[in-house]
């Protein structure tokens, strides 16, 4: 991100009043807002422009090829690791879990305080910049772990796991889970410990959300590297990392 360039934030929101409030606050905080009323053109814009963050409404009009905001989130994540914050009036926990499973980095429920949205955007951008700086300045200090006879690697700059001459793309949350568990193989981490490690902004996240991320991560690992159980559940306690051939 250039010092002379304003961070660019894409807003996908069909309610004009909400969109205008967000635009005003972003302008006042020296961001460059780009507004879309629905999902049309959003994926192409993210693909072809330097976007720093996406604010994405869950309940978008159906008049677009991606359906609602959750499906649009999934489409964006397939081509970009740009931070995504979901805006939603649907407070049911399953919607929150689903949004995060599809690659969202954060969510906020309507009605919300624009100041809180700004604070969360700043937190997401700080986290993203720290990860970018880490990749630029410490390319030779990726997290490495040799277990049994297999060499595998976590690439912090790309959110990737490298193993058996293959690489697996992870979301930022999945990467943090993998890094935390693998930092101490065999050690059991409780769900509350994982939440503390994953979410540095101390947001309220349920145990079910952690379970959902673990399930998704396991599916990715199995799909890429075969039916090898890397993450073990310890009933009533939490999770541990055990890797074997």
N, C-alpha and C positions, 0 to 999 in steps of 0.2 A: 504494500500500500504506500503510495507516494505521499510525502509530507505535504506537497502542494495540492493534492487532489482530495476532494471531499469524499468520505466514504459513501458509497452508493447503496441505498436501501430500496429494494423492490417491495411495494405494497400491493397485495392482491386482495381487494376488498370491494364488495359490491354496494355496501351502504355508504352513500356519499358523505354523510355527516361524520361518520367514524373515520373514513379515509382522509377527509379534510383536516380533522384534528391531528391525525398522525402526521400528515404532510406539514402542517404548521409547526408542530413540535420538532420534527426532524430538521426543518429549515432553521428554526431558532437555535438548534444545537449543532449547526454547521454540518449537517448531512445533506446528501443529494437524494431526495425521494423520487422514485419512478412509480407511477400508479397505474395498475391494471384493474378494470372493473370485473373481469372474469379471467379464466385461465387461458384464453386465446392469446398466443404470442409470448407467454411467460417463459416457457421452456427454451424457445429460440433466443429470447433476449438473454437469459442466464447463460446460455451456451456461447453467445457471441460477444458478451460484454463482461467487464470486470465488476462483478456484483459482490458486495461485502456482506449482505444479509438479506433475507427474504422474510417478510411478514405476511403470513398466509392464512386467510380465513378458511375455516373448515366448511362452512355452509355456503359454497359458491353456487351461482345459478347453474342449471344443468345444460345450458346452451354452450357447452364447450366440449372438446373431444376427450378431456380427461375426467369429466364428471365432477365430483366434489373436491375439496381441498386436500383430502387425504390421498386421493389418487394422483393429484398434481404434485404433492410432496414426494411421492414415490418416483414419479417421472423425473423430477428435478434431481433427486438423489442419485439416480442412475447415471447422470452425466456430470455432477458437480458435488463437491463437499462443502459448498457455501452454507454457513449457519442458517437454519430455518426455525422461525418461531411461529407456532400455530396460534391463531386467534379464534376462540370458540365460545359459543354460548351453551354448548352441550357439555355439561359438567360431569356426566357419568364417567366413572373411572375407566370403563372399557374403551371409551373414545380417546382418553388420554393415553392409555397403553398402546392402542392401535396407531395413534399418531407418532409416538416415539418409535414403535417398531418399524414404521415405514421410513424412518430416517430423520424425524424432526429432532432438533436439539433442545427445544424448550416449548412451553405453551403458556398461555395466559388466558384467563376466563373473562368474558364480558359480563357486566360492565367492568372496565379496568381503568386504572389511573394512567394517563399518558406519561406521567413522570416515572411510574414503575416500568412501563414499556421502554422508555429511554434508558433506564438503569440496566435493564436486562439486555438491551441491544449492546450497550457499552461493555457489559460483562462478556457477551458472546464474542464481540470483536477483539477484546483483550485476549481471550483464550485462543482465538484463531490466530492472532498476531504472534503470541508466544509460541504456538506450534510451528508457525512459519519461520520464525527466528531460530528456533531449535533446529529445524531442518537445514537452514542456510549455514548456521554457525557450527553445527555439530554433526555433520553428515557421517563422520567416522565414529560417532558415539551412540549409534543405535543400540537399543536394548537387545542383547544377545543371550541366549541360554542354550547350553548343550545338555541334553538329557538322553540317557542310554547311548545309542550310537548315532542319533539323529541330530543334525544342526538345524535350528530354526531361528528366525529373526523377526522382531517387531520393528517396523519402519515408522518412526514417529512423525516424519515429515509427510508421509503419504497415507497414514492410517491403514497400513497393510501388514499382513502376516506372511512371511516367506518360509516355505517348508517344502521339501522334496521337489526342488526346482520349479515350484509353482508359487503364485502369490494370491492372496485373498484380500479383497477390499472390505474394510470394516467401517461402521459408523464411529463417530467420536466416542459414544458411550460404550459400544462393544470393545473398542480399542482399550479404553480405560479399565474395563472389567478384566480383559485379558492380561493387561500389564499388571494390574493389582494382584490377581490370583497367581500369575506366574512368577511374581517377585519373590514368592516364598512357597515353592512346591511342597504339597502335603499339608500346609498350614490351612486351617479352616477359618474362613472369613464369614462373619455373620452378615446378614442382609443390611443391617444398620451400618456396619463398617464399610461395606461396598458403596452404600449410598453416600457416606461421608467422603469417600475417595473420588467417586464419580462426579458428584455435584458440589463443586466448591462454593456455590452461592447459597448453600444451605436451604434449598427449596424443600417443600414438603412432598415427599415421594413415598408411595406405599410399597410394602414388601412385594405385592403382586406385580408392580412395575419392574422390579429387579428380576423376579422370576421370568417375566415375559422377555426381557433382554437376554437372560441366560438361555432360554429356550431357542430364541432366534439365533444366538451365537453358536449354539450346539448344532443347529441345522446347517449353518454355513460351513462349519468345520467338517461335519460329516459329508456334506455335499462335495466339498473340495478335496478332502483327504481320506475319505472312507470311514467306515464305522469304527472309529477309534475314539474311546471316551476320554477326552481331555479334562473335562470339568465334571467333577463328581458331586452329587448332592449328599449332604449329611443330614439325615432327618432331624428336624427340630433345631438344627444349629445353623447351617449355612452351606457354603460351597468351598471346594478345594480343587487345586490344579494337580493332576497326576498325568504325566505323559509317559507312555511306553510304546514299544514297537508292537 
